[in-house]
Amino acid sequence: MAATSMAAALAASLPAPQAAPTPSAPTYEAIPASMAKVIDIEGEISITSVQLDAMVVSKIIKHAKEAPGSSAHGLLLGLDLDGTLEVSNSFPLPHHSNDEDDKSIKSVARYQGAMLRSLKEVQADDSVIGFYQGMTLGSFFNQTLVDTQAIHQEKLRHGGIVIVHDISQTARGNASFRAFRLTRAFLDAYKKSNFSTTSLIDHRLTFSTILEEVPLKIRTNALVSSFLGTLSEATVPPAAATNPALATSSAAIPPSYSTLNLGLANTSRNLELIVEALDNYKTEEGNLAYLQRQIAREKAKADAYVAKRKEENASRVAAGLAPLPEEDVSRLFKIPPEPSRLDSLLLLGRIDAYGKSLEETASTGLVKMYAAKGNTGN
């Protein structure tokens, strides 16, 4: 009993155990706008390459095959890491016959917002890093692409990129993907909306300096490689084990004989597009020449008026009279501004792309024709 009473006395003399404090919920403070650029280290690293996921490649090819003509376009999603823009996902945007319609633009914006919200809910990449565009015979120079890419390079952190996919190359068995972005010189002229002759000379702009190409590589994974392997691997039906006569192999992807094609199917269409682009360029140059003559006539009238007023003032001063007040010539003569040469640059870029596509197709077809002729002789 003495030991028990002593233990009870010692226990009573000790301080009462305190309950463990409940940890408070962590609080997060928003990063001030002034510190965002300092904390964002990746934002200071310029983009030097683009990495395209194999799943995105299959999505773009599928969309371009199903879309009418070369109207396939959509958004690219991903992130940037150590100077590499990694494209991990994409989704197509709806195509409308009249893209300038306000209802069409609003419906596309609503669809885009709904898709991004849905991707965010399932914890998928929802950061827009650019867009993709389908093209035919290597031509992708148009006003819509330039306007869209200019908006992306102004809004997105790294400016974003545009990936162009050549549908005609894919039809011949060569999947063609190229990444581009607008040059700084072109963006400077675009922001000022000044594509006059003087501005083109100052910025050293030609059709070949509108866009700069970014190196692109395709990254595949084990699942995609296995899937493609099963598609291309021939399978033997089970009945062939008992009856060898039924041993016919089949594959999900049939063998391609595109290498035996002489490649002359698109030559006539390519020539037609070149002639059409040349006609459009000639028409545009004619319009520019007409506007230049109109500007020259108005300037000549203004200069003649100023010279006549100077002569009148000189004669009045000689006669001892007060000179007439000077008037604003721009209010008397409406001299139109110098026309923009952006359309001419885009047409020249289109002609150059068609020419390079024709050169590649014709050279390959010519070699195949000589090879076929040689085999026929033997």
C-alpha positions as CSV (number, residue, x, y, z in Angstrom):
1,M,0.0,0.0,0.0
2,A,2.9,2.3,0.8
3,A,4.4,1.7,-2.7
4,T,1.0,2.4,-4.3
5,S,0.5,5.6,-2.3
6,M,4.0,6.7,-3.2
7,A,3.4,6.1,-7.0
8,A,0.1,7.9,-6.7
9,A,1.9,10.8,-5.1
10,L,4.6,10.9,-7.8
11,A,1.9,10.8,-10.5
12,A,0.0,13.6,-8.9
13,S,3.2,15.7,-8.8
14,L,3.9,15.4,-12.5
15,P,2.4,17.9,-14.9
16,A,-0.8,16.8,-16.7
17,P,-0.2,15.6,-20.2
18,Q,-1.3,18.1,-22.8
19,A,-3.2,17.1,-26.0
20,A,-1.2,17.4,-29.2
21,P,-2.1,20.7,-31.0
22,T,-4.3,20.3,-34.1
23,P,-2.4,21.4,-37.2
24,S,-4.0,24.3,-38.9
25,A,-4.9,24.2,-42.5
26,P,-2.2,25.6,-44.8
27,T,-2.9,29.0,-46.3
28,Y,-1.7,30.1,-49.7
29,E,-1.2,33.6,-50.8
30,A,-1.4,34.7,-54.4
31,I,1.8,35.7,-56.0
32,P,1.9,39.4,-56.7
33,A,1.9,40.4,-60.3
34,S,5.2,42.3,-59.8
35,M,6.9,39.1,-58.6
36,A,5.4,36.7,-61.1
37,K,8.2,37.2,-63.7
38,V,10.9,36.8,-61.0
39,I,9.5,33.6,-59.6
40,D,8.8,32.1,-63.1
41,I,12.3,30.9,-64.0
42,E,11.1,28.9,-67.0
43,G,9.6,32.1,-68.5
44,E,13.1,33.5,-69.0
45,I,14.3,30.4,-71.0
46,S,13.6,30.8,-74.7
47,I,12.0,28.0,-76.7
48,T,14.6,26.1,-78.8
49,S,12.7,23.0,-79.8
50,V,9.2,21.4,-79.8
51,Q,8.5,17.8,-78.7
52,L,5.3,16.3,-80.1
53,D,3.7,13.3,-78.5
54,A,2.9,10.4,-80.7
55,M,-0.7,10.4,-79.5
56,V,-1.0,14.0,-80.7
57,V,0.4,13.0,-84.1
58,S,-2.3,10.3,-84.5
59,K,-5.0,12.8,-83.4
60,I,-3.9,15.4,-85.9
61,I,-3.6,12.9,-88.8
62,K,-7.1,11.5,-88.0
63,H,-8.6,15.0,-87.8
64,A,-7.0,16.1,-91.1
65,K,-8.2,12.9,-92.8
66,E,-11.8,13.5,-91.7
67,A,-12.0,17.3,-92.2
68,P,-13.1,18.6,-95.6
69,G,-10.2,20.0,-97.6
70,S,-7.4,21.6,-95.5
71,S,-9.8,23.0,-92.9
72,A,-8.4,20.9,-90.0
73,H,-7.3,23.1,-87.1
74,G,-7.2,22.8,-83.4
75,L,-5.5,23.7,-80.1
76,L,-2.3,22.3,-78.7
77,L,-1.9,21.6,-75.0
78,G,1.2,21.0,-72.9
79,L,4.0,22.8,-71.0
80,D,7.5,24.1,-71.5
81,L,10.5,22.6,-69.7
82,D,14.1,23.7,-70.1
83,G,13.6,25.4,-73.5
84,T,11.5,22.5,-74.9
85,L,7.8,23.0,-75.6
86,E,6.2,19.6,-74.9
87,V,2.9,19.0,-76.7
88,S,1.1,16.3,-74.8
89,N,-2.5,16.7,-75.9
90,S,-4.7,18.4,-78.5
91,F,-8.3,18.7,-79.5
92,P,-9.9,19.9,-82.8
93,L,-12.0,23.0,-83.2
94,P,-15.2,23.0,-85.2
95,H,-15.1,24.3,-88.7
96,H,-17.7,26.7,-90.1
97,S,-18.2,27.7,-93.7
98,N,-18.3,31.3,-92.7
99,D,-15.6,31.9,-90.1
100,E,-16.2,35.7,-90.1
101,D,-19.7,35.3,-88.7
102,D,-20.1,36.5,-85.2
103,K,-22.2,33.5,-84.2
104,S,-19.6,31.1,-85.5
105,I,-16.8,32.9,-83.6
106,K,-18.8,32.9,-80.4
107,S,-19.7,29.2,-80.7
108,V,-16.1,28.3,-81.3
109,A,-15.1,30.3,-78.2
110,R,-17.8,28.6,-76.1
111,Y,-16.7,25.1,-77.3
112,Q,-13.0,25.9,-76.6
113,G,-13.8,27.1,-73.0
114,A,-16.0,24.0,-72.4
115,M,-13.2,21.7,-73.6
116,L,-10.6,23.4,-71.4
117,R,-12.8,23.2,-68.3
118,S,-13.5,19.5,-68.9
119,L,-9.8,18.7,-69.3
120,K,-9.1,20.6,-66.1
121,E,-11.7,18.6,-64.2
122,V,-10.1,15.3,-65.1
123,Q,-6.6,16.6,-64.2
124,A,-5.4,16.7,-67.8
125,D,-3.1,19.3,-69.4
126,D,-5.2,22.4,-70.1
127,S,-2.5,24.9,-70.9
128,V,-2.8,26.2,-74.4
129,I,0.7,26.4,-76.1
130,G,-0.3,26.9,-79.7
131,F,-2.5,25.5,-82.5
132,Y,-2.2,23.2,-85.4
133,Q,-3.3,23.7,-89.0
134,G,-3.8,21.3,-91.9
135,M,-2.4,22.3,-95.3
136,T,-2.2,20.9,-98.9
137,L,0.9,20.8,-101.1
138,G,3.1,22.7,-98.6
139,S,1.1,26.0,-98.7
140,F,0.0,27.4,-95.4
141,F,0.6,31.2,-95.9
142,N,-2.7,32.9,-95.2
143,Q,-4.1,35.9,-93.2
144,T,-5.9,33.7,-90.7
145,L,-2.8,31.8,-89.7
146,V,-0.8,35.0,-89.3
147,D,-3.6,36.7,-87.2
148,T,-4.1,33.7,-84.9
149,Q,-0.3,33.2,-84.4
150,A,0.1,36.9,-83.6
151,I,-2.6,36.7,-80.9
152,H,-0.9,33.6,-79.4
153,Q,2.5,35.2,-79.4
154,E,1.1,38.2,-77.6
155,K,-1.0,36.3,-75.0
156,L,0.9,33.1,-74.3
157,R,3.9,33.1,-72.0
158,H,6.4,31.7,-74.6
159,G,4.5,33.0,-77.6
160,G,3.2,29.6,-78.7
161,I,3.8,27.8,-81.9
162,V,1.9,26.6,-84.9
163,I,2.3,23.1,-86.2
164,V,1.4,22.6,-89.8
165,H,0.6,19.2,-91.2
166,D,0.8,18.5,-94.9
167,I,-2.1,16.3,-95.9
168,S,-0.8,15.6,-99.4
169,Q,2.5,14.2,-97.9
170,T,0.6,12.0,-95.6
171,A,-1.5,10.6,-98.5
172,R,1.9,9.6,-100.1
173,G,3.0,7.8,-96.9
174,N,5.1,10.6,-95.4
175,A,3.7,12.2,-92.3
176,S,4.9,15.8,-92.5
177,F,4.9,18.0,-89.4
178,R,6.6,21.4,-89.0
179,A,6.6,23.9,-86.2
180,F,6.7,27.7,-86.9
181,R,6.4,31.0,-85.1
182,L,6.4,34.6,-86.3
183,T,9.7,36.5,-86.4
184,R,10.3,39.5,-84.2
185,A,10.7,41.8,-87.2
186,F,7.4,40.8,-88.6
187,L,5.7,41.1,-85.2
188,D,7.0,44.6,-84.8
189,A,5.6,45.6,-88.2
190,Y,2.3,43.7,-87.5
191,K,1.8,45.6,-84.2
192,K,2.2,48.9,-86.0
193,S,-0.1,47.7,-88.8
194,N,2.5,49.1,-91.2
195,F,3.5,47.0,-94.2
196,S,4.5,49.9,-96.5
197,T,7.5,49.7,-98.7
198,T,9.5,51.8,-96.3
199,S,8.5,49.5,-93.4
200,L,9.5,46.4,-95.3
201,I,12.9,47.8,-96.1
202,D,13.5,49.0,-92.5
203,H,12.5,45.6,-91.0
204,R,14.1,43.6,-93.9
205,L,10.9,41.7,-94.5
206,T,10.4,39.2,-97.3
207,F,8.1,36.2,-97.6
208,S,10.8,34.0,-96.2
209,T,11.3,36.1,-93.0
210,I,7.6,36.1,-91.9
211,L,7.9,32.8,-90.1
212,E,10.9,31.0,-88.4
213,E,11.0,27.3,-88.1
214,V,11.5,25.6,-84.7
215,P,13.1,22.1,-84.6
216,L,10.5,19.5,-84.0
217,K,10.9,15.9,-82.7
218,I,8.2,13.2,-82.1
219,R,8.3,11.3,-78.8
220,T,6.7,7.9,-78.6
221,N,6.1,5.6,-75.7
222,A,5.9,1.9,-75.1
223,L,2.1,1.7,-75.4
224,V,1.9,3.4,-78.8
225,S,4.8,1.3,-80.1
226,S,3.1,-1.8,-79.0
227,F,-0.2,-0.7,-80.5
228,L,1.4,0.0,-83.9
229,G,3.3,-3.3,-83.7
230,T,0.1,-5.2,-83.2
231,L,-1.5,-3.4,-86.2
232,S,1.3,-4.1,-88.5
233,E,1.9,-7.7,-87.3
234,A,0.3,-10.4,-89.5
235,T,-2.1,-12.8,-87.7
236,V,-2.8,-16.3,-88.8
237,P,-6.4,-17.6,-88.3
238,P,-6.8,-20.5,-85.8
239,A,-8.3,-22.8,-88.5
240,A,-4.9,-22.8,-90.2
241,A,-3.6,-25.2,-87.5
242,T,-5.8,-28.0,-88.8
243,N,-6.1,-27.0,-92.4
244,P,-2.9,-25.6,-93.9
245,A,-4.8,-24.5,-97.0
246,L,-6.4,-21.7,-94.9
247,A,-3.1,-20.3,-93.7
248,T,-3.6,-16.8,-95.1
249,S,-2.1,-14.1,-92.9
250,S,-3.8,-10.7,-92.4
251,A,-2.9,-7.5,-90.7
252,A,-4.9,-4.6,-89.4
253,I,-2.8,-2.2,-91.5
254,P,-2.6,-3.6,-95.1
255,P,0.8,-3.4,-96.8
256,S,1.4,-0.1,-98.6
257,Y,2.4,0.1,-102.2
258,S,2.9,3.9,-102.3
259,T,6.5,3.4,-103.2
260,L,5.4,1.9,-106.5
261,N,3.3,5.0,-107.3
262,L,5.1,7.3,-109.8
263,G,3.9,10.3,-107.8
264,L,2.3,12.2,-110.7
265,A,-1.2,12.3,-109.4
266,N,-0.8,15.7,-107.7
267,T,1.4,17.3,-110.4
268,S,-1.5,18.7,-112.4
269,R,-3.2,20.0,-109.3
270,N,0.0,21.5,-108.1
271,L,0.4,23.3,-111.4
272,E,-3.1,24.6,-111.3
273,L,-2.5,26.0,-107.8
274,I,0.7,27.7,-108.9
275,V,-1.1,29.4,-111.9
276,E,-4.0,30.5,-109.6
277,A,-1.6,32.0,-107.1
278,L,0.3,33.8,-109.9
279,D,-2.9,35.2,-111.2
280,N,-3.8,36.4,-107.7
281,Y,-0.4,38.0,-107.2
282,K,-0.7,39.7,-110.6
283,T,-4.1,41.1,-109.6
284,E,-2.8,42.3,-106.2
285,E,0.2,44.0,-107.9
286,G,-2.2,45.7,-110.3
287,N,-4.2,47.0,-107.5
288,L,-1.1,48.3,-105.7
289,A,0.1,50.0,-108.8
290,Y,-3.3,51.8,-109.3
291,L,-3.2,53.0,-105.7
292,Q,0.3,54.2,-106.1
293,R,-0.6,56.2,-109.2
294,Q,-3.6,57.7,-107.3
295,I,-1.3,58.7,-104.4
296,A,1.2,60.3,-106.8
297,R,-1.6,62.3,-108.5
298,E,-2.9,63.6,-105.2
299,K,0.6,64.5,-104.0
300,A,1.3,66.3,-107.3
301,K,-1.9,68.4,-106.8
302,A,-0.8,69.2,-103.3
303,D,2.7,70.2,-104.3
304,A,1.3,72.4,-107.1
305,Y,-1.0,74.1,-104.7
306,V,1.8,74.8,-102.2
307,A,4.1,76.1,-105.0
308,K,1.3,78.4,-106.3
309,R,0.6,79.8,-102.8
310,K,4.3,80.5,-102.4
311,E,4.4,82.5,-105.7
312,E,1.3,84.5,-104.6
313,N,2.8,85.3,-101.3
314,A,6.1,86.4,-102.9
315,S,4.3,88.7,-105.3
316,R,2.1,90.1,-102.5
317,V,5.2,90.8,-100.3
318,A,6.9,92.5,-103.3
319,A,3.7,94.7,-103.7
320,G,3.8,95.6,-100.0
321,L,0.8,93.4,-99.0
322,A,0.5,90.9,-96.2
323,P,1.1,87.3,-97.3
324,L,-1.8,84.9,-97.3
325,P,-2.0,82.5,-94.4
326,E,-0.7,78.9,-94.9
327,E,-3.4,76.3,-95.1
328,D,-3.3,72.6,-94.1
329,V,-2.7,70.7,-97.3
330,S,-3.9,67.4,-95.8
331,R,-7.4,69.0,-95.3
332,L,-7.6,70.3,-98.9
333,F,-6.3,67.2,-100.6
334,K,-7.2,63.7,-99.3
335,I,-3.9,61.8,-100.0
336,P,-4.6,58.1,-99.3
337,P,-2.1,56.2,-97.2
338,E,0.3,53.8,-98.8
339,P,-1.3,50.4,-99.3
340,S,-0.2,47.4,-97.3
341,R,2.0,44.8,-99.0
342,L,1.2,42.0,-96.6
343,D,-1.1,40.2,-99.1
344,S,1.7,40.3,-101.7
345,L,4.1,38.8,-99.2
346,L,1.7,36.0,-98.4
347,L,1.0,35.2,-102.0
348,L,4.7,35.1,-102.7
349,G,5.1,32.7,-99.8
350,R,2.3,30.5,-101.2
351,I,3.9,30.5,-104.7
352,D,7.2,29.5,-103.2
353,A,5.6,26.6,-101.2
354,Y,3.8,25.3,-104.2
355,G,7.0,25.5,-106.3
356,K,9.0,23.5,-103.7
357,S,6.3,20.9,-103.4
358,L,6.2,20.6,-107.2
359,E,10.0,20.3,-107.3
360,E,10.0,17.5,-104.7
361,T,7.1,15.6,-106.4
362,A,8.5,15.9,-109.9
363,S,12.0,14.9,-109.0
364,T,10.9,11.8,-107.2
365,G,8.5,10.9,-109.9
366,L,11.1,11.4,-112.6
367,V,13.5,9.0,-110.8
368,K,10.7,6.4,-110.5
369,M,9.8,6.8,-114.2
370,Y,13.4,6.2,-115.3
371,A,13.6,3.2,-112.9
372,A,10.3,1.8,-114.4
373,K,11.6,2.3,-117.9
374,G,14.8,0.5,-117.1
375,N,13.0,-2.4,-115.6
376,T,10.6,-2.6,-118.6
377,G,13.6,-2.8,-121.0
378,N,15.0,-5.8,-119.1
